């Protein structure tokens, strides 16, 4: 079966750095997406990785290792507005997105 | 530019009733999707459409139907609602169906079936 695993919840301090991990087992791989979802709102796109390595975009970076079936999202200089759920999704061989359950990130002052 | 709109925002429905959730996008995207989101579970694909005039079944299609008569609209119909269909429903679209195409999401419809 297809499976995406991410921690259910994480807590971090304002101004700090946090790493959210995602491991996956899917039928085929056509890229990995990270989305942010604030409570009661729609998911919004953060990043896309299809090749191994690190993609940096401002305070957010995303890393991919296809051989290990592993990705992480790195958030630097945390702000209170970063409190949200972070969703990992893999595009499978049918070009459909398989979604993890999301990681709820709580930022404390 | 509105992006993707969904209607209604929320709805309480009696079991056995028929309900259509509406989704409209103004980005001229070819591909559209319907997901449901339940607590503790990831988004699950119900149906999708890679281009106007075509539709396909996702992971959880039973009890739902869709149509794609034109590029902009992608309604989702529950023929006879059951309590297990209580969920938050998101419509999404992407420029194309395939590698690297990010999906843009509508604001969601909160549906409660009693």
Interface residues (C-beta under 8 A of the other chain):
Chain A: X4 X30 X31 X33 X41 X42 X43 X44 X45 X48 X50 X87 X89 X91 X95 X96 X97 X98 X99 X100 X101 X102
Chain B: X40 X41 X42 X43 X44 X45 X48 X58 X59 X90 X97 X98 X99 X100 X102 X103 X104 X105 X106 X107 X108
